[in-house]
Each structure stands twice: as structure tokens, then as C-alpha cells.
């Protein structure tokens, strides 16, 4: 699936001619500094805000869900209360999902506030998978997580990306290197979004260079 659009607010264009090649499975990382518009691009893809120009397939809205550091399940409910609201049958049948399901089930009698930050993120991803979401948007989802919890989440994302698509945003460029994802870099100076060359090893210095210059100069 290919999408092309201009993104912004009220005719104020943040990025022009954004072109994303969305696969059937894998990880797409949108990288940029804080306040550069990463969440705005996600909101556009999810039909929360309209593109200034271009067309976004409704499939992304219908089968998309978001996991973010600013969205949390109420801490006062128990995990089992959330699980009881979900469909009893899941269409997800892969080993990684079953591992997550087992971890979630082991915590079913805990309150959400008793979970670690990584466990909360896994619960949120699990809920989206059970609901049949094929596009999971991780909007700074590892923000504030310690090393152990961040690695827990990123490792499962890598495994699950064999089956679904993850959109990943972060200002920590090392995450994208670790995920070996397809990288798109926000370049505010040129109002462009540049894809990192797939034939070049991913390096943080090169990402920063592209962000400043708006293009890749090998």
C-alpha cells in the first residue's frame, strides 16, 4: 500500500509530498526531534485529522490502533476486567502472540497500576491484536521506560512484525537501529520526509545528517 499526502493543520503545511510505502508486515519508523510532527503524521494516517492534500486509505483507520505514552488504561481496574471485555476468540495464531497471551494471563488478577511500564505496553498491544488490528501505531510508546522494559517491548515488536505492521515513532534513533526498521526521517527545514536508503547500514550520525540537510549525501 502506497500513500502520498501533505500533512499539517488549517492549511499550514508541515510536510509536503509525504510518500510512505506500507508493507503487509514489518516496521516503519518515523524519526524526528521532539515537536517535529511525528504524532501529527500518525493522526493523519489514522484519519484523526485530514491531510491537507492527498488520500489516506480507510483501511488504516479501520484496522489501526495506537499505543502511546499518553494513553493508559485506568490503574484502578484489574487486568482480568479488561480481558473480559475482549472477544473470546482471537484470530491471531502465532507463537509470539501466544507468549504474550501467557504473560498477560499470568497477571490477570493484578491491578493495572501494579504492572511494570513494559507490562502495560504489552497489555495494550495484546488488546489491539485480539481486536484484529493489523496496523499498530507506537507513538513514543517506549518513552520513560527503563532499559529492561524497553527491551521487552522492542523484542516483542520485532517478533510480531513478522505478522503485522508496526508504525514506530521515537526521538531515540537507536531504537530504529535496534529494530532494523524501514526509516523515514522528518526534515522540518525542507518540509520533507526522507526515506533512509535501504542499501546503506543504519547509523545514527547519518540519520541526523539527513534530518538537517533534507537529503542523503553519502
C-alpha positions in Angstrom: 0.0 0.0 0.0 1.4 3.4 -1.0 0.2 6.7 0.4 1.1 10.2 -0.6 -0.1 13.3 1.2 0.6 16.7 2.6 0.3 17.0 6.4 -0.4 20.0 8.6 -3.1 22.0 10.3 -5.5 24.5 8.8 -3.7 24.9 5.5 -0.4 25.3 7.3 1.8 22.6 5.7 4.3 20.8 8.0 5.5 18.3 5.4 4.9 18.1 1.7 4.6 15.1 -0.6 4.9 12.6 2.1 5.3 9.2 0.5 5.1 6.0 2.5 5.3 2.5 1.2 3.4 0.4 3.7 4.1 -3.3 3.6 1.8 -6.1 4.7 4.1 -6.8 7.6 7.2 -5.1 9.1 8.2 -2.0 11.0 8.2 1.6 9.7 10.0 4.1 12.0 9.2 7.8 11.8 12.1 9.7 13.3 12.3 13.3 14.3 13.1 15.7 17.2 10.5 16.5 19.9 7.7 18.6 18.5 8.7 17.9 14.8 5.3 16.4 13.9 5.6 12.7 14.4 2.3 12.4 16.2 0.7 14.6 13.6 1.6 12.2 10.8 0.2 9.3 12.9 -3.1 11.2 13.4 -3.3 11.9 9.7 -2.8 8.2 8.8 -5.5 7.2 11.4 -8.0 9.8 10.0 -8.0 11.8 13.2 -7.0 14.9 11.3 -7.4 15.2 7.5 -4.5 15.5 5.1 -4.2 18.9 3.5 -3.7 17.2 0.2 -3.8 13.5 -0.8 -5.7 10.4 0.2 -5.4 8.1 3.2 -7.0 4.6 2.8 -9.7 3.9 5.3 -8.1 0.5 6.0 -5.5 2.2 8.2 -8.3 3.7 10.3 -10.4 0.5 10.4 -7.6 -1.8 11.2 -5.3 0.6 13.0 -4.8 1.2 16.7 -2.5 3.4 18.8 -0.2 2.7 21.8 1.3 5.8 23.3 3.0 7.1 26.4 0.0 9.5 26.8 -2.7 6.8 26.7 -3.1 4.5 29.7 -5.6 2.0 31.0 -7.1 3.0 34.3 -4.9 1.9 37.1 -7.8 1.0 39.4 -9.1 -1.8 37.2 -7.8 -5.3 37.2 -6.2 -6.9 34.1 -9.0 -9.5 34.1 -11.6 -6.8 33.8 -10.0 -5.7 30.6 -9.7 -9.2 29.3 -13.3 -9.9 30.0 -14.3 -7.1 27.6 -12.4 -8.7 24.7 -13.7 -11.2 22.2 -13.3 -14.8 23.4 -11.9 -15.9 20.1 -8.8 -14.4 18.7 -7.7 -14.6 15.0 -4.1 -14.3 16.0 -2.4 -17.7 15.9 1.4 -17.3 16.2 3.9 -18.3 18.8 4.9 -14.8 19.8 1.3 -13.8 20.4 0.7 -16.9 22.5 3.8 -16.0 24.6 2.3 -12.5 25.2 -1.1 -14.0 26.0 0.5 -16.3 28.6 2.3 -13.3 30.2 -0.9 -11.3 30.3 -2.8 -14.3 31.7 -0.3 -14.6 34.5 -1.1 -11.0 35.5 -4.9 -11.3 35.2 -5.5 -10.8 39.0 -3.3 -7.7 39.3 -4.4 -4.2 39.1 -3.1 -2.2 36.1 -1.2 0.1 38.5 0.8 -3.0 39.7 2.1 -3.8 36.3 5.6 -2.6 35.2 5.6 0.0 32.4 6.7 -2.7 29.9 3.9 -5.0 31.0 1.4 -2.2 30.5 2.6 -1.6 26.9 2.4 -5.3 26.2 -1.2 -5.4 27.5 -2.1 -2.5 25.2 -0.6 -4.2 22.2 -2.3 -7.5 23.1 -5.7 -5.8 23.3 -5.2 -4.4 19.8 -4.1 -7.8 18.4 -7.1 -9.6 19.9 -9.4 -6.9 18.3 -7.9 -7.8 14.9 -5.8 -4.7 14.3 -3.2 -5.1 11.6 -1.6 -1.7 11.9 -0.2 -0.8 15.4 1.0 2.8 15.9 3.6 3.1 18.6 3.7 6.8 19.4 6.7 7.3 21.6 5.5 4.1 23.3 8.8 3.4 25.0 9.2 6.9 26.3 10.1 6.8 30.0 10.7 3.0 30.1 13.9 1.7 31.7 16.3 -0.5 29.7 14.7 -3.8 30.8 11.1 -2.8 30.0 12.1 -1.0 26.7 13.9 -4.1 25.5 10.9 -6.3 26.5 8.6 -4.2 24.3 11.0 -3.8 21.4 11.8 -7.5 21.3 8.2 -8.4 21.1 7.6 -5.8 18.4 10.4 -7.3 16.3 8.8 -10.8 16.7 5.3 -9.6 15.9 6.4 -7.6 12.9 6.6 -10.9 11.1 2.8 -10.9 11.1 1.5 -7.3 11.2 2.7 -3.8 10.6 4.1 -1.5 13.3 4.5 2.2 12.8 7.0 3.4 15.3 7.9 7.0 16.3 10.7 8.0 18.6 13.3 10.7 19.2 15.7 7.9 20.3 17.2 7.0 16.9 18.9 3.9 18.4 15.5 2.3 18.7 15.1 2.3 15.0 18.6 0.9 14.6 17.8 -1.9 17.0 14.5 -2.7 15.3 16.2 -2.7 11.8 13.1 -0.9 10.6 12.4 1.0 7.4 13.2 4.5 8.4 11.5 7.8 7.4 13.1 11.0 8.7 11.3 14.2 9.3 13.2 17.2 7.9 11.5 20.4 9.1 13.9 22.7 7.3 12.8 21.4 3.9 9.3 20.3 4.9 10.2 16.9 3.6 10.1 13.3 4.8 13.1 11.4 3.6 13.4 7.6 3.4 16.7 6.2 4.7 18.4 4.4 1.9 17.8 0.6 2.3 21.2 -0.2 0.9 23.1 1.8 3.5 23.8 0.5 7.0 21.7 2.3 9.6 23.8 4.8 11.6 22.6 7.5 14.0 25.0 10.1 12.5 23.6 9.6 9.0 20.0 9.9 10.3 21.0 13.2 12.0 22.7 14.4 8.8 19.6 13.7 6.7 17.4 15.5 9.2 19.4 18.6 8.9 20.1 18.6 5.2 16.8 17.1 4.0 18.5 14.6 1.8 21.1 11.8 1.9 24.6 12.7 0.9 26.7 9.6 1.1 
